[in-house]
């Protein structure tokens, strides 16, 4: 299958839980120690959005790649697998 990443992401569906499996441990770390807000750059699903003074987490669209678990230089993101039956649902085209 060829195509852009956006076309491939269109094939992905999600069954979101009511509770996030992603947690920013300390929002002050994002505010005071991370001027580049790196998670907003390396997350392929664009789950992390910086809004004025706080990191917002749109966990419902998480691709479960784990990049935030290893990419945050301050280890400020707690990543867990979604509860059974929830999370990403792949569809082949």
MOTATA-V681331 format. One record per run of one state. SS is the DSSP state (H for helix, E for strand, L for the rest). FROM is the first residue (numbers start at 1). TO is the last residue. Records with the same first field share a line. If there is no record, write none. Layout:
SS: FROM-TO ; FROM-TO
//
This chain:
L: 1-4 ; 11-12 ; 16-21 ; 25-26 ; 34-38 ; 43-47 ; 52-53 ; 58-58 ; 62-66 ; 72-76 ; 80-86 ; 90-93
H: 5-10 ; 27-33 ; 39-42 ; 59-61 ; 67-71
E: 13-15 ; 22-24 ; 48-51 ; 54-57 ; 77-79 ; 87-89
//
